[in-house]
């Protein structure tokens, strides 16, 4: 369930990052602010259950990939094969981190 929360947080991250660039009226700024609040709330909640470094890396990796792909699809950013390859490499790293990270249900306990 925590990994789903990270995915949702990254989904909202894409909206607020795009909103910072494209917001130009009260409603788009309001949507950007709501997206920031939801995104960081979920990130903080998951950070209490999983290693913060892994949570943040997955969050930023998925958000970066989503933002790059959204800019290409919705805002006519030029499609370059190098961008796609680098996003793919980034996502491989994110999946790798998820696979090697165990959920820690007890707080304050350090595991190796």
N, C-alpha and C positions, 0 to 999 in steps of 0.2 A: 504494500500500500504506500510506503514511503517513496518508492521509486515513481509511482504514479503521481504523487504530489510534486516531485521534482519536474516531471514532464509537464504538468499543468503550470507550474511556476515558470518554466522556460517558455511555454506557450504565451503566457501573459508578458514575459520579458520582451518577446518579439513585438508585441503591440506597443509597449511603452517606448522601446527604442525607436520604432518607426514613428510613433507619436511625437517624440522629441524633435524629429526632423520635419514632419509634415503637419503638425497641429497648427491651426491658424484661427480658431474661434473657440468660444467658451465650451462647446460640447466636445470637440476633439481634445482640448486640454483636460476637461473633466475625465474623459475616457482614459487619457494617458495617466492621470493621477491615480485613478482607480486601479489601473493595470499595475502601476508601481506598488501600490499597497498590497494587492493580492499576491503579486509575485514575491515580494520580500517577506510577507507573512508566512507563506508556504515554505520559503527557503529557510526561515528561522525555525519553524516547527520541525522540519526534516533534519536540520542541523543538530537538534537535540537527540535524535535517534541514530543517526549515521555519522561517520567521520566528516567533520566540516570541510576538510580539504577535498575529499572526494565529492561531497555534495556540491560545493562551489564549482569545481572543475566540470562536473556533469551539467550543472545549471548553465554555466557560461558557454560550454561547448554546444549544447543543444540550442541555446538562445542565439549564438553566433550563426550556426548553420541555418536556423529558421529565418533569421534576419537577412542573411545573404540570399537565400532562396526566395524569400518574399520580395526583396528588392528586384530580383531578376524577373519574377513572375508578374508582380503587380505594378512595378514602377519603371519598367523598361530599362533596367540597369543592363549594360552589355553582358552577354553570356560568354564567358571565357572558359575554356576547358581547364585552364590552370586553377580557376576558382573552384570548379566542381571537384577536381582531384584533391585540392587542399581541404575542402569541406568533408570529403569522403575520409581522408586521413584523420581529420579531427574527430569525426564520428566513430571511427575505429578505436581511437583512444578513449572516447567516452564509454563505449561498450566494454572495452577492456577494463576500465576502472570499475564499472558496475559489476563485472564478473568476478573480480578479485576482492570486492568489498563485502564483508559480512555485516548484517544488521546487528546492532548492539542494543539489546533491550534493557540492560541495566545501566543506569546513569552513573557517571563518575568512575567507571571501571575501565582501566586501560588494558587492551588486548593486543597481541602481536600477530 
